[in-house]
Amino acid sequence: ILAELDAVKLAFIPYNVFSFIMTKDPRFNESVFEGFEILKSRSTLISGTGEKDRNRFFKILKDRVNNLR
């Protein structure tokens, strides 16, 4: 989980089902936030695309699930 509160960046990292580690380390958090921004810039928002692209996306997922059987 990434959070930015009053210009302080935080990262919460799960390490088992019930617990997590929280860090305020600026170098680590800046690196994580940059990686996330790169991921977002290379991604397509399926709610913002056309119906044709959205249908193609979900058909691929459905086919993958069906091929697991």
N, C-alpha and C positions, 0 to 999 in steps of 0.2 A: 504494500500500500504506500503510495506517495502522497504527501500533503505539503502544502505551502501555507503557512499561517503567519501573517504579518512579516513577510519577507524571510521567514525562517523555513528552510526546507527540511522535511522529516521523511525518513524511510522506516517502515515497519516491516520486518522480515519474519515470516513464520518459521519456526524450527520444530514444532510438533503440533498436534491437533489443537492444543489449548493455550500455547504460549507463543510469544514473539519477541524479537529483539527490536529495539527502537534506537535509531542513531540520528544525531544532529551533525555528524561530521560533514563539513561543507564540501570537502573534496569528493567524498563518496557520493553524497547526495547530488551534487552538480553533475557527476558522471552518469548517475542513474537517470536524472531528469533529462539530460541530453540524449541518452539512448532512447528514452521514451518518446521524446519529440521527433527523433529520426523515424522511429517506428510509426508514429502517427502520420508523418508526412508521406510515408510510402504506402499507407493504407487507404482503402476506399470505404467511405461511410455508406453502408448499404441502405440506410434510410434516406440518403441523399442522392442515390443513383436512380436510374430509370427502372421501370418495372421489368424490362427485359433482362438487365444485368442482375437484378435481385432474384428473379426466377432461375437464371442460370446458376447463380451461387448456391441456392438451396437445392437445386437438382443435383449438383455435384456432391453436396453433403449427403443427400438422401441415397445416391448411388453408392457412396462409400459405406454407409451403414448397411445397405442391402448386401454388399459384397462381403461383409463380415460373417454372414451366416454360413 
